[in-house]
Every structure is written in C-alpha cells, then in structure tokens.
C-alpha cells in the first residue's frame, strides 16, 4: 500500500474492485451537482483514490495511511457500497478513531453526498449531526423538510444571544471573539431533535481527541447534552479548527459550544 496524500479535498477511497462499471456509476452519482432546499447548487469536491493496493482494506487500515495531520473524516466505497442498489458510501470520523469504542460512522446516499461533503469541509456541521440524522439502517438520505429542520441564523442575532446561554466565561469569550472575526453574516443551522444522541457521540469519543492542539468545551458539551432535548446546530470555522455550537431553538442562546483546533504546520514540524 502507498500513503494517501490529501490536499484539502475530501477523500473518496475505493476498497472493492469487483465491478468497474459500478465504480464509474458511484463516482458519477457522488460528483453530480445537487440543488439544496434554498436553491443553492452544490457539488462535492473529491479526491478519488482508485488503487488496488487498498483492496479489502478496513477503515482502520485506510486511516493508518493518511499523512499527518489527517483529515477529520473520509468517504469509503466498500463492498456494501458496490453491492447495494442505493450505493451507500461509508463516512468515517477519523478524529474519533483509535479508541476502545467503535469508530463513529454512517452511510450516505451519493445523491446527497454533496451536502455532507460541503458542510463537513467548511465545518458548517459536525460529523455527529449527520450521524444522528441517519435513518434506522444507518444511511443518511437527507434532512427531510427544510421548513422543519433548518433555520437561517445571523451573526448579529448570535452575538446578541451569546451571553444568555450556559457557556462558561472562558468559552463565551473565545466563542464571541471568533464569531466577531468571522466574515460571514449568516449560517444555516440544522435541527438536532434529540441531544442524547449527541451526548453518546461525544462521551464515547472523549479519549480520542489526542490529535487536536486545543479542545475547549468537550466536558461541558457532554454534560449539557446528557438529558436530551432539541437544538439548532451550526459550525463556525476558525483557523485550523471549528466550533460546533448548539443553540436554543427559540432564543438562539448557546446551550453548549465545542471548539477543536488542529496543530499548525509549524507545530506539527516542531513536534517531530
């Protein structure tokens, strides 16, 4: 096997080679532009890894070949992808891999891969948001009716509501500072109907945040989501990282916020 270099694009890695025609169909479907509920046309930006060296490789074996620092997620076209009529592509959460708990994962229909890839790549949504929205068979087929699952939140309103939430002084100060620096003026927040699933996701991966240079709000997020309830979720990108912010659906006050930041290239070099 050879190491996989990733240059800022999302990886779609082939690990089954029984049918070339099906691979062509999977790539075509995953690369096709997709019109979102607001009329925006999106397309997944993918680096295709089509190398028989990876035949039958497990997700863990694929992860071991990623150059440091690894991406936070990857897509895999495995045997199930090829043999199912829906061609569900496997999405894996790399940042929470390597612990004693099962690797967080879900499958995604190629027709909605653009939505998943676009939001994960800019940290507008977290892996858990899609994992929690998957159907009972573990396949994400879309968020459903946009009238009930999405809402536009503005930077001004978020700043106004920031101090009304449950954030500690340290987390609040960093969140507000990063929000004020952001050039965007609005985000599409998606509804998480039951935060107990979010709690399980972060609690099970608590020991797997070793790859980050800085983590802020993890314990607070685990505690805040323990009893469930609903929240609007949006992602705020920062330099080499992101915030995952959970808002009260009525007031937009932050229920909790989690910041993760990868080491810079200079920090990576210094640690070698």
C-alpha positions in Angstrom: 0.0 0.0 0.0 1.0 3.6 -0.5 0.4 6.6 1.7 -2.6 8.8 0.8 -1.9 12.5 0.4 -4.8 14.8 1.0 -4.6 18.4 -0.4 -7.6 20.0 1.3 -10.1 18.0 -0.8 -12.3 15.3 0.7 -11.2 11.7 0.0 -13.3 9.1 -1.6 -11.4 5.8 -1.3 -12.2 2.7 -3.2 -11.6 -0.6 -1.3 -13.7 -3.0 -3.5 -12.7 -3.8 -7.1 -15.3 -6.4 -8.2 -17.1 -4.2 -10.7 -15.5 -1.3 -12.7 -18.9 -0.2 -14.1 -20.4 0.2 -10.7 -17.4 2.3 -9.6 -18.0 4.6 -12.5 -21.6 4.9 -11.5 -20.7 5.6 -7.9 -18.3 8.4 -8.9 -20.7 9.9 -11.3 -23.5 10.0 -8.7 -21.3 11.3 -5.9 -19.8 14.0 -8.2 -23.1 15.2 -9.6 -24.2 18.7 -8.6 -27.1 18.8 -6.1 -29.7 21.6 -5.6 -30.4 22.3 -1.9 -33.7 23.4 -0.4 -32.7 27.1 -0.7 -32.0 26.7 -4.4 -28.2 26.7 -4.0 -26.4 24.3 -6.3 -23.6 22.4 -4.6 -21.1 19.8 -5.8 -18.8 17.5 -3.7 -15.1 18.3 -4.1 -13.5 14.9 -4.0 -10.0 13.4 -4.4 -10.6 9.9 -5.9 -8.4 7.1 -4.6 -8.7 4.2 -7.1 -5.8 1.9 -6.3 -5.9 -1.9 -6.0 -3.4 -1.6 -3.2 -6.4 -0.8 -1.0 -8.5 -3.8 -2.0 -10.4 -5.0 1.1 -8.7 -2.5 3.4 -10.6 -1.8 6.6 -11.3 1.7 7.7 -8.6 1.5 10.3 -6.1 0.4 7.7 -7.1 3.3 5.4 -6.7 5.7 8.3 -3.2 4.5 9.1 -2.1 5.5 5.6 -3.2 9.1 5.8 -0.4 11.7 6.0 -0.3 13.9 9.2 -2.2 15.8 10.1 -5.0 13.6 8.9 -8.4 15.0 7.8 -11.2 14.7 10.3 -13.3 12.5 8.0 -13.1 10.4 4.8 -15.5 8.6 2.5 -15.0 4.9 1.5 -16.6 3.0 -1.3 -16.5 -0.6 0.1 -18.1 -3.8 -0.9 -21.5 -2.8 0.6 -21.4 0.4 -1.5 -21.0 -1.7 -4.7 -23.5 -4.4 -3.9 -26.4 -2.3 -2.6 -28.8 -0.8 -5.1 -28.6 2.5 -3.2 -24.8 2.6 -3.4 -24.5 4.0 0.2 -21.0 5.4 0.7 -19.3 4.9 4.1 -18.4 8.0 6.0 -15.9 7.6 8.9 -15.0 10.0 11.7 -11.2 10.0 11.8 -10.7 12.3 14.8 -12.6 9.8 17.0 -10.9 6.7 15.7 -8.3 4.6 17.5 -10.0 4.3 20.9 -11.8 1.4 22.5 -15.2 2.4 21.3 -16.4 1.6 17.7 -15.3 4.2 15.1 -18.2 6.7 14.5 -19.6 6.1 11.0 -22.7 6.4 8.9 -23.5 5.7 5.2 -24.6 8.4 2.8 -26.5 8.2 -0.4 -24.4 9.5 -3.3 -27.3 11.9 -4.3 -26.8 13.9 -1.0 -23.0 13.4 -0.6 -22.5 17.0 -1.9 -24.5 18.3 1.1 -22.5 16.2 3.6 -19.1 17.0 2.0 -19.7 20.7 1.6 -20.8 21.1 5.2 -18.1 18.9 6.8 -15.3 20.5 4.7 -16.1 24.0 5.9 -17.1 22.9 9.4 -20.6 24.2 9.0 -21.9 20.9 10.5 -20.2 18.2 12.6 -20.0 14.5 11.8 -22.4 13.8 14.7 -25.1 16.0 13.1 -25.2 13.7 10.1 -24.8 10.5 12.1 -27.7 11.5 14.3 -29.9 12.3 11.2 -29.3 8.9 9.6 -32.2 6.5 9.2 -32.5 3.4 11.4 -30.4 1.4 8.9 -27.5 3.9 9.4 -27.9 5.6 6.0 -28.2 9.4 5.7 -30.7 10.2 2.9 -31.3 13.9 3.7 -32.6 16.1 6.5 -36.2 16.0 5.2 -38.4 19.0 5.1 -36.4 22.2 5.3 -39.3 24.1 6.9 -39.0 22.0 10.0 -35.2 21.1 10.1 -33.3 24.2 9.1 -33.2 27.9 10.0 -31.0 30.8 9.0 -29.2 32.4 11.9 -27.5 35.8 11.6 -24.2 36.9 13.1 -25.8 39.9 14.8 -28.5 37.7 16.5 -26.0 35.2 17.6 -23.8 37.9 19.2 -26.9 39.3 20.9 -27.9 36.0 22.4 -24.4 34.7 23.3 -24.4 35.9 26.9 -27.9 34.5 27.6 -26.7 30.9 27.3 -24.9 28.4 29.6 -21.4 28.9 28.4 -18.6 29.4 31.0 -16.8 32.8 30.9 -13.8 31.3 29.1 -15.8 29.5 26.4 -18.1 32.5 26.0 -15.2 34.9 25.5 -13.5 32.7 22.9 -16.7 32.0 21.1 -17.7 35.7 20.8 -14.2 36.7 19.7 -14.2 34.1 16.9 -17.7 34.9 15.9 -16.9 38.6 15.7 -13.9 37.8 13.4 -15.9 35.7 11.0 -16.6 37.5 7.7 -19.9 35.6 7.1 -23.1 37.3 8.3 -25.4 34.2 8.4 -25.4 30.4 8.6 -27.9 27.7 8.0 -28.5 25.9 11.3 -29.9 22.4 11.3 -32.2 20.9 13.9 -30.9 18.2 16.2 -34.1 16.7 17.6 -32.6 14.7 20.4 -29.3 15.7 22.1 -29.0 12.4 23.8 -27.5 11.0 20.6 -25.0 13.9 20.6 -24.2 13.1 24.2 -23.5 9.5 23.3 -21.3 10.5 20.4 -19.0 12.8 22.4 -19.0 10.7 25.6 -17.9 7.6 23.7 -15.1 9.6 21.9 -13.9 11.5 24.9 -10.5 9.9 25.0 -9.9 10.2 21.3 -9.1 14.0 21.0 -5.4 13.5 21.2 -4.7 14.7 17.7 -6.0 18.2 18.4 -3.7 21.0 19.6 -6.6 22.6 21.6 -10.0 21.4 22.7 -12.4 23.7 24.6 -15.8 22.8 25.9 -15.8 19.0 25.5 -16.8 18.1 29.1 -19.3 20.9 29.1 -20.9 19.7 25.9 -21.1 16.1 27.2 -22.8 17.4 30.4 -25.1 19.8 28.5 -26.5 17.2 26.2 -26.9 14.4 28.7 -30.6 14.9 29.3 -31.5 15.3 25.6 -33.8 18.0 24.2 -33.6 19.7 20.8 -31.1 22.3 19.5 -30.2 24.2 16.4 -26.7 23.3 15.3 -24.2 25.3 13.2 -20.5 25.2 12.7 -18.2 28.2 12.9 -14.8 27.7 11.2 -11.7 29.1 12.7 -8.0 28.8 11.7 -7.1 25.1 11.7 -10.3 24.2 13.5 -14.0 24.8 14.2 -16.7 25.5 16.7 -19.7 23.2 16.9 -22.5 25.4 18.5 -25.8 24.1 19.9 -28.5 26.8 20.2 -31.8 27.0 22.0 -34.3 26.8 19.1 -36.4 29.6 20.5 -33.9 32.1 21.8 -30.7 31.2 19.9 -28.8 31.3 23.2 -26.0 28.8 23.2 -26.8 25.6 25.1 -23.2 24.5 24.6 -20.2 25.1 22.3 -17.2 22.9 21.5 -14.1 24.2 19.8 -11.4 21.9 18.3 -8.2 23.1 16.7 -5.6 21.1 14.8 -1.9 21.9 15.2 -0.5 24.3 12.6 2.1 23.0 10.2 4.8 24.8 12.3 3.6 23.0 15.4 3.5 19.7 13.6 7.1 20.2 12.4 8.2 21.2 15.9 6.8 18.0 17.4 8.7 15.7 15.1 
